[in-house]
Amino acid sequence: MQRAGNFFLLILLIAGVMFSISCNSCQSSKYTVVTEPYLQISPDFNADSAYSFVEKQLAFGSRVPGTTAHQACGDYLAAKLTEFGAQVTEQKADITHYDGKNLTLRNIIGSYYPEKEKRILLFAHWDTRPFADEESDAGRQQQPIAGADDGASGVGTLLEIARNLQQYPVEVGVDIIFFDLEDWGQPSFDTDWVQGEWWCLGSRYWSEQPHVENYKADYGILLDMVGAANATFLKEGYSMKYAPNILDKVWSTAAKLGHGNYFLPQNGGYITDDHLSVNQHQRAPSINIINLKTDTHTGFASHWHTHRDDMRNIDRGSLKAAGQTVMEVIYTEK
């Protein structure tokens, strides 16, 4: 009887251990999280195509307002938007600048589905700076920059998005604007400072007098300097002030697509750029995707406003990260 009792106790002990293991297994599996891979909705952004659009702009030369290169490049941009199925509108206006020069600005606007009420605004500046005032060589500071990153990269990215919009329709209206006269602010080497607002004149003009009366968009995205290798897109100050929810939408989309190494969860400074007047005039709560740096004295990449801003700086990976993220955002809109 004693041996039988011991055997029975042994059976109960084994069963208890197995039950404990089983319960512990159930307990741990309860907290197992299975992450599904994100399924991209937008068509693939072709970085080679965007790169070629950047290269083409530089082939005209520096796109300084009032030059033949500026005129020729503007004609090219308007023609490409038309080719890609957009309804193209141009704004032209004469501006008296800080130095007394009379300049003609030219904003180029391509609209997709202009009849749709819900609209997304995408924009970049297409002019180039007539000075290289960040050059250490004073003799070269008066020469215009090539503007591969500062200007052409954002425009090239938007042209590739326009090409996709023609082939793959979206469910909302989209307006693409290439703003002029963004980059002719007074140079730092001037000794007589002229009071006034001399940056971002094209976007300011459009914000005050949009191409469509009482124009409003659900939100806007500015692309400025998005083409350099190892770009770091920080959360710019005015973007956080005027459109924090759009900033979160774009940054979370970038992370889902695997571009979190470009779109960093880090705050940047306040940048006077084309999105500022768009926000101030309440045309669209807008953010700025811009390459900001914490280890340079300017807060921008080292080639900013120098003659090093050429095609050597343009990286397909950065163009892809910015372009695919923006496309995914607009293609998920209903």
Legacy VTK file of the C-alpha trace (Angstrom):
# vtk DataFile Version 3.0
C-alpha trace
ASCII
DATASET POLYDATA
POINTS 334 float
0.000 0.000 0.000
2.820 2.401 0.818
4.503 1.886 -2.544
1.214 2.384 -4.365
0.613 5.594 -2.438
4.054 6.926 -3.311
3.467 6.100 -6.931
0.163 7.972 -6.859
1.832 11.012 -5.303
4.526 10.885 -7.966
1.881 10.923 -10.696
0.205 13.946 -9.116
3.549 15.770 -8.813
4.406 15.197 -12.499
0.947 16.328 -13.547
1.293 19.472 -11.446
4.644 20.340 -12.988
3.287 19.799 -16.514
0.249 21.940 -15.685
2.530 24.684 -14.381
4.697 24.562 -17.498
1.603 24.600 -19.691
0.154 27.592 -17.850
3.459 29.466 -17.960
3.588 28.801 -21.677
0.073 30.165 -22.085
0.970 33.148 -19.933
4.006 34.062 -22.043
2.278 33.542 -25.377
-0.436 35.948 -24.302
2.076 38.781 -24.599
3.707 37.737 -27.846
3.250 40.523 -30.435
3.353 39.578 -34.080
4.142 42.599 -36.268
2.791 42.377 -39.780
5.051 43.820 -42.490
3.768 47.126 -43.833
2.247 46.835 -47.303
3.090 49.850 -49.456
0.074 51.304 -51.255
1.740 53.860 -53.524
3.556 52.993 -56.748
7.329 52.702 -56.561
9.182 55.999 -56.642
11.905 55.775 -59.303
15.001 57.437 -57.828
16.877 57.194 -61.142
14.110 59.178 -62.829
14.136 61.816 -60.087
17.917 62.042 -60.331
17.652 62.694 -64.084
15.135 65.491 -63.448
17.614 67.118 -61.068
20.409 66.703 -63.614
18.293 68.233 -66.375
17.663 71.385 -64.355
21.368 71.881 -63.766
22.053 71.471 -67.473
20.367 74.847 -68.039
22.841 76.540 -65.696
22.068 78.594 -62.595
18.350 79.374 -62.569
18.672 82.956 -61.395
15.568 85.064 -62.158
16.095 87.337 -65.118
18.550 85.036 -66.914
18.099 82.959 -70.054
18.790 79.793 -68.016
15.907 80.692 -65.711
13.581 81.257 -68.652
14.565 77.997 -70.361
14.261 75.906 -67.215
10.869 77.420 -66.409
9.635 76.492 -69.878
10.927 72.949 -69.314
9.173 72.584 -65.955
5.855 73.839 -67.317
6.172 71.495 -70.294
6.945 68.473 -68.065
3.934 69.112 -65.847
1.766 69.391 -68.959
3.278 66.199 -70.345
2.476 64.459 -67.051
-1.185 65.355 -67.294
-1.421 68.377 -65.013
-3.518 71.456 -65.658
-0.779 74.091 -65.711
-1.164 77.672 -64.518
1.569 80.284 -64.285
1.795 83.373 -62.125
4.034 86.228 -63.170
4.603 89.440 -61.251
7.135 92.248 -61.188
8.915 92.653 -57.866
11.189 95.465 -56.705
13.887 93.797 -54.618
16.035 95.021 -51.705
18.702 96.388 -54.081
16.204 98.282 -56.207
16.284 95.739 -59.029
13.045 94.941 -60.814
12.610 91.175 -61.019
9.872 89.100 -62.584
8.845 86.093 -60.535
7.329 83.053 -62.188
5.368 80.536 -60.137
4.532 77.344 -62.026
1.496 75.383 -60.837
0.347 71.930 -61.928
-3.088 70.757 -60.741
-4.470 67.226 -60.738
-8.238 66.764 -60.456
-8.924 70.498 -59.978
-12.613 69.700 -59.514
-12.028 67.761 -56.285
-12.657 69.627 -53.071
-10.158 67.753 -50.905
-6.695 68.873 -51.979
-3.090 68.223 -51.041
-0.448 70.868 -51.791
3.106 69.836 -52.686
5.738 72.504 -53.331
9.398 73.368 -53.786
11.386 76.352 -55.081
13.006 76.184 -58.508
15.195 79.305 -58.571
18.840 79.329 -57.503
20.757 81.745 -55.333
22.683 84.440 -57.252
25.379 84.477 -54.559
27.630 81.873 -52.970
27.921 83.828 -49.746
28.987 80.788 -47.703
32.125 80.385 -49.828
35.378 81.023 -48.003
36.868 82.503 -51.190
35.540 86.065 -51.311
36.297 86.246 -55.025
33.711 83.532 -55.740
30.986 84.769 -53.416
29.398 86.965 -56.087
28.911 84.019 -58.464
25.569 82.154 -58.601
25.379 78.606 -57.260
24.358 75.544 -59.276
21.677 74.621 -56.737
21.536 70.843 -57.170
20.323 70.192 -53.648
19.030 73.670 -52.831
16.158 73.832 -55.234
16.594 71.190 -57.919
16.311 68.164 -55.606
12.848 69.124 -54.382
11.673 69.974 -57.905
13.083 66.726 -59.315
11.309 64.734 -56.619
8.007 66.451 -57.368
8.397 65.873 -61.108
8.761 62.157 -60.439
5.649 62.273 -58.263
3.834 64.088 -61.093
4.885 61.360 -63.516
3.329 58.781 -61.218
0.155 60.799 -60.728
-0.474 60.616 -64.459
-0.120 56.823 -64.535
-1.667 55.948 -61.173
-4.650 58.108 -60.169
-5.208 59.223 -56.588
-8.519 59.842 -54.835
-7.837 63.472 -53.901
-6.859 66.598 -55.766
-3.165 67.433 -55.822
-1.526 70.763 -56.602
2.215 70.902 -57.308
3.764 74.365 -57.162
7.284 75.369 -58.147
7.823 78.677 -56.367
10.177 81.309 -57.723
12.353 83.926 -55.991
12.809 81.919 -52.820
16.572 82.241 -52.659
17.440 85.871 -53.427
17.691 87.117 -49.865
20.291 89.778 -49.147
23.772 88.187 -49.016
25.669 88.013 -45.767
28.639 89.899 -47.241
26.590 93.088 -47.779
27.526 95.876 -45.413
24.365 98.009 -45.841
21.446 95.984 -44.512
18.047 96.766 -46.037
15.043 96.271 -43.762
12.326 94.030 -45.154
11.397 90.454 -46.020
13.488 89.420 -49.024
13.278 85.627 -48.910
10.515 83.378 -50.288
8.889 86.058 -52.431
7.190 83.652 -54.833
5.391 81.743 -52.096
4.469 84.981 -50.348
2.953 86.338 -53.565
0.960 83.135 -54.147
-0.199 82.978 -50.526
-1.605 86.488 -50.840
-2.970 85.956 -54.369
-3.461 82.212 -55.000
-4.111 80.875 -58.491
-7.627 79.886 -57.362
-9.663 82.376 -55.360
-9.982 81.390 -51.694
-7.723 78.396 -52.270
-7.504 75.946 -49.370
-5.825 72.556 -49.118
-6.144 69.963 -46.364
-2.403 70.204 -45.871
0.842 71.018 -47.646
4.309 69.492 -47.862
7.387 71.493 -48.827
10.468 69.664 -50.108
13.650 71.701 -49.755
17.146 70.225 -49.942
16.068 66.568 -49.974
18.768 65.152 -52.261
22.069 65.069 -50.391
23.701 61.876 -49.155
23.069 61.092 -45.482
20.221 63.585 -45.342
18.659 64.066 -41.918
15.118 65.397 -41.966
14.475 66.872 -38.527
11.131 68.174 -37.291
11.350 71.829 -38.315
9.965 74.422 -35.894
7.243 76.126 -37.965
6.052 72.696 -39.131
5.560 71.698 -35.503
3.800 74.981 -34.751
1.328 75.000 -37.644
0.886 71.346 -38.657
2.033 68.905 -35.935
-0.487 66.238 -36.954
0.757 66.328 -40.571
4.324 66.109 -39.325
3.419 63.001 -37.324
1.614 61.498 -40.317
4.619 61.943 -42.613
7.224 60.813 -40.091
5.240 57.707 -39.101
4.741 56.838 -42.769
8.487 57.133 -43.353
9.136 54.768 -40.447
6.674 52.202 -41.820
8.434 52.328 -45.173
11.839 51.789 -43.571
13.074 55.379 -44.003
13.332 56.197 -40.317
17.088 56.692 -40.701
16.299 59.802 -42.778
13.198 61.083 -40.954
14.589 61.414 -37.455
12.402 61.806 -34.338
14.337 64.920 -33.406
13.389 68.602 -33.310
15.130 71.089 -35.598
15.187 74.882 -35.688
12.720 77.364 -37.159
13.475 77.862 -40.870
12.109 80.808 -42.861
11.052 78.928 -45.967
8.219 78.726 -48.488
5.871 76.958 -46.049
5.858 79.923 -43.665
3.653 82.287 -45.675
1.470 79.376 -46.806
0.805 78.716 -43.124
0.442 82.347 -42.128
-2.178 82.988 -44.812
-3.952 79.744 -43.913
-3.809 78.272 -47.406
-2.809 74.873 -45.991
-1.280 73.692 -42.702
2.145 72.864 -44.098
5.354 71.120 -43.086
8.887 71.351 -44.393
10.908 68.246 -45.263
14.394 69.729 -45.128
17.895 68.425 -44.471
18.958 69.962 -41.154
22.253 69.414 -39.356
23.305 69.769 -35.734
27.056 69.699 -36.388
27.527 72.678 -38.759
27.614 76.395 -37.976
24.765 77.116 -40.414
22.449 74.285 -39.387
22.480 73.046 -42.983
24.731 70.714 -44.970
28.262 72.005 -45.609
27.578 72.605 -49.328
24.724 75.036 -48.606
25.102 78.312 -50.546
28.487 77.284 -51.912
29.747 76.125 -55.300
29.883 72.583 -53.930
26.109 72.341 -54.286
26.302 70.352 -57.507
25.422 66.847 -58.762
28.193 65.273 -56.679
25.976 65.791 -53.657
22.836 64.213 -55.074
22.099 60.769 -53.677
19.389 58.486 -55.006
18.763 57.028 -51.566
17.773 60.398 -50.132
15.565 61.192 -53.131
13.888 57.809 -52.713
13.267 58.279 -48.992
11.652 61.692 -49.453
9.760 60.871 -52.639
8.374 57.487 -51.601
7.264 58.833 -48.236
5.372 61.751 -49.767
3.802 59.485 -52.384
2.655 57.010 -49.745
1.039 59.816 -47.764
-0.980 61.147 -50.684
-1.903 57.717 -52.087
-3.416 56.684 -48.748
-5.741 59.703 -48.706
-9.438 59.172 -49.338
LINES 1 335
334 0 1 2 3 4 5 6 7 8 9 10 11 12 13 14 15 16 17 18 19 20 21 22 23 24 25 26 27 28 29 30 31 32 33 34 35 36 37 38 39 40 41 42 43 44 45 46 47 48 49 50 51 52 53 54 55 56 57 58 59 60 61 62 63 64 65 66 67 68 69 70 71 72 73 74 75 76 77 78 79 80 81 82 83 84 85 86 87 88 89 90 91 92 93 94 95 96 97 98 99 100 101 102 103 104 105 106 107 108 109 110 111 112 113 114 115 116 117 118 119 120 121 122 123 124 125 126 127 128 129 130 131 132 133 134 135 136 137 138 139 140 141 142 143 144 145 146 147 148 149 150 151 152 153 154 155 156 157 158 159 160 161 162 163 164 165 166 167 168 169 170 171 172 173 174 175 176 177 178 179 180 181 182 183 184 185 186 187 188 189 190 191 192 193 194 195 196 197 198 199 200 201 202 203 204 205 206 207 208 209 210 211 212 213 214 215 216 217 218 219 220 221 222 223 224 225 226 227 228 229 230 231 232 233 234 235 236 237 238 239 240 241 242 243 244 245 246 247 248 249 250 251 252 253 254 255 256 257 258 259 260 261 262 263 264 265 266 267 268 269 270 271 272 273 274 275 276 277 278 279 280 281 282 283 284 285 286 287 288 289 290 291 292 293 294 295 296 297 298 299 300 301 302 303 304 305 306 307 308 309 310 311 312 313 314 315 316 317 318 319 320 321 322 323 324 325 326 327 328 329 330 331 332 333
